[in-house]
Amino acid sequence: MPLCEVPPTDVDGTSVGTCVGSVVGTVVGVVIGVVIGGWVTWVGGWLIRVGLFSLPTCTRPVRTNPPSPPPPPLPPAPPPVTGGAWVPGR
């Protein structure tokens, strides 16, 4: 299906001008739409990234760490070793 049909009886160029105008207008509109849409998409993507990056810090509850428990007491020292092998000179 052609974009526009020029009737064969067109002698004053009105239909041709309308056809060219509609094609040029459509192309210009698409180009402007793509440029504006790309810019809006880029800005929207940037805002989404910023929002997702800052979202955890906004929704994370502020927690205070409880005090750490004291370390466990050391086990008692083993009893001194008594006896054993005889060492000359002692």
N, C-alpha and C positions, 0 to 999 in steps of 0.2 A: 504494500500500500504506500503510495508516494506521500511525501509530507504535504504537498499541496498540488492541486491540479489547476493548470491555467486553461480556462476555456478557449477554444480555438477562435471565438469571435472577439477576443480581447484585442482592441486596437489602441486604446489609450494608455495601456500599461498599468491600469489600476489594480488588476488582479495580480500581475507580476509584482508590483510594489508591495501589495498586501502579503503575498507569499514570501518574498524576501524578508520583509519586516518581521513576519512571524517566525521564520527560521532564525534570523539574527537575534531576535528577542529571546527565543528559546535557548539558543547557545549561550548568550550573555547571562541569562538567568541561571542556567546550569552552572556556569563557571563561578558566578557570584555565590550561588548556593554551596558549591563545593568548597570555595575558599572560606566562607563564613562558617560552614559546618565543620570544616577541618580545624579552624581556630577554636570554635566552641568545644569540639571534642578534645583538643589539646588542653585547653584550660580546664575542662571538666575532669580529664584524666589526672591533671596535676592536682586539682583540688581533692580528688578521690584519694590520691596517694598521700597527700598531706593529712587528710582526715583519717585514713587508716593508720597512718604512722602515729598520729596523736591520740587515736581512740583508746588504746590500752592505757595510756597515762591518765586519761580522763575517767575511765570507768573502773580502774583498779582501785579497790578500797585501800585506804591508808592503814597499814598495819604497823603496830609497834611490836618489835620482837620482845618476847618475854625474857626476863633475866635468865641467863644460863645457869643451870644447877651447879653447885660447887663440885669440884672434882672428887671422885671417891677417895676415901682414906687409903693410905699405902698399907699393904699387908705387913704384919709384924715381921721383924727380922728373924732369920733362922737362928736357932741356938748355936753357940760356938762349938766348933768341932773339938771334942776331947778324945784323948787316946790316939790310936793310930799306930803306924809302924814306928819302931825304935830307930832313932837317927843318932849315930855316934857323935859325940861332942856336945850333946845337950845336957 
